[in-house]
Amino acid sequence: MTETTNETYTIDATGKRLGKVATEAATVLQGKNKADFVRHIKSEVKVEITNASKLDISEKKGGEIYQSYSGYPGGRKEETLSHLAGRLGYGEALKRSIAGMIPNNRHKKRLLTQLIISE
């Protein structure tokens, strides 16, 4: 029998790079920071990221392109990081970065619900 406990892990994003914060959050969400990590049991950890609007994003990374595809011909949409952040906030850019670092399996949706981002 396995026991799970609810924990909250807080990351302060003030002055940190987008990738560093996303990597740390993805690692903790998957439970890879614990000694008793097993791939088939997901940890019940809530990750809370504060001050997402104070991330250190360089001008070069501001032009990075985020893409989405609807599946239809001509359905590819492109958007730069700075435009996405202006439209939906830096929290959405951070959420998309973390989602790209989590494996595409049946646990991904549940893990992303345990992510709390505050501007």
C-alpha positions as CSV (number, residue, x, y, z in Angstrom):
1,M,0.0,0.0,0.0
2,T,1.3,3.4,-0.9
3,E,0.7,6.6,1.1
4,T,0.4,10.0,-0.6
5,T,0.6,13.3,1.2
6,N,-0.4,16.7,-0.1
7,E,2.5,19.1,-0.2
8,T,2.9,22.6,-1.6
9,Y,6.2,23.6,-3.3
10,T,6.6,27.4,-3.8
11,I,8.9,28.9,-6.5
12,D,9.6,32.6,-6.6
13,A,10.2,33.6,-10.2
14,T,11.5,37.1,-9.5
15,G,14.6,37.7,-11.6
16,K,14.9,34.1,-12.8
17,R,14.9,32.9,-16.4
18,L,11.8,31.3,-17.9
19,G,13.5,27.9,-18.6
20,K,15.0,27.6,-15.2
21,V,11.7,28.1,-13.4
22,A,9.9,25.8,-15.9
23,T,12.5,23.0,-15.4
24,E,12.3,23.2,-11.7
25,A,8.5,23.1,-11.7
26,A,8.3,20.2,-14.1
27,T,10.8,18.2,-12.1
28,V,8.8,18.7,-8.8
29,L,5.4,18.1,-10.5
30,Q,6.6,14.7,-11.7
31,G,8.1,13.8,-8.3
32,K,11.6,13.4,-9.6
33,N,13.1,15.5,-6.8
34,K,12.3,12.8,-4.2
35,A,14.3,9.7,-3.3
36,D,11.3,7.4,-3.5
37,F,10.4,8.3,-7.1
38,V,8.7,5.6,-9.2
39,R,7.4,6.4,-12.7
40,H,4.0,4.8,-12.3
41,I,3.0,6.5,-9.1
42,K,2.5,10.3,-9.3
43,S,3.2,12.5,-6.4
44,E,0.5,14.7,-4.9
45,V,2.5,17.9,-4.9
46,K,1.1,21.3,-5.7
47,V,3.6,23.7,-7.3
48,E,2.9,27.4,-6.7
49,I,4.8,29.9,-8.8
50,T,4.7,33.5,-7.6
51,N,5.7,36.7,-9.4
52,A,5.5,35.3,-12.9
53,S,5.4,38.8,-14.4
54,K,8.8,39.5,-12.9
55,L,10.6,36.8,-14.9
56,D,13.9,37.8,-16.5
57,I,13.2,37.4,-20.3
58,S,15.8,38.7,-22.7
59,E,14.9,40.4,-25.9
60,K,16.1,37.5,-27.9
61,K,13.7,35.1,-26.1
62,G,10.9,37.7,-26.5
63,G,10.9,36.9,-30.2
64,E,10.6,33.1,-29.6
65,I,7.7,31.6,-31.6
66,Y,4.9,29.6,-30.0
67,Q,2.9,27.5,-32.5
68,S,-0.5,25.8,-32.4
69,Y,-2.1,23.6,-35.1
70,S,-5.8,22.9,-35.4
71,G,-5.4,19.9,-37.7
72,Y,-7.0,21.6,-40.7
73,P,-5.2,22.8,-43.8
74,G,-4.0,26.3,-43.1
75,G,-4.7,25.9,-39.4
76,R,-1.2,26.7,-38.1
77,K,-1.0,29.8,-35.9
78,E,2.2,31.5,-34.8
79,E,2.7,33.9,-32.0
80,T,5.8,35.4,-30.4
81,L,6.5,35.1,-26.7
82,S,6.2,38.9,-26.1
83,H,2.8,39.0,-27.9
84,L,1.5,36.0,-26.0
85,A,2.6,37.6,-22.7
86,G,0.9,40.8,-23.6
87,R,-2.3,39.0,-24.5
88,L,-2.6,36.4,-21.8
89,G,0.2,37.2,-19.4
90,Y,3.6,35.6,-18.5
91,G,1.8,32.9,-16.6
92,E,0.4,31.4,-19.8
93,A,3.9,31.4,-21.4
94,L,5.2,29.7,-18.3
95,K,2.4,27.2,-18.3
96,R,3.1,26.3,-21.9
97,S,6.8,25.8,-21.2
98,I,6.1,23.5,-18.3
99,A,3.5,21.5,-20.3
100,G,6.2,20.9,-23.0
101,M,8.5,19.4,-20.4
102,I,6.0,16.9,-19.1
103,P,5.6,13.6,-21.0
104,N,2.5,13.2,-23.2
105,N,0.7,10.5,-21.2
106,R,-2.5,10.1,-19.2
107,H,-0.9,11.9,-16.2
108,K,-0.1,15.1,-18.0
109,K,-3.6,16.7,-17.6
110,R,-3.7,15.9,-13.9
111,L,-0.2,17.2,-13.3
112,L,-1.0,20.5,-14.9
113,T,-4.1,21.0,-12.7
114,Q,-1.7,20.9,-9.7
115,L,0.2,23.9,-11.1
116,I,-0.8,27.3,-9.7
117,I,0.7,30.4,-11.3
118,S,0.2,33.9,-9.9
119,E,1.3,37.1,-11.6
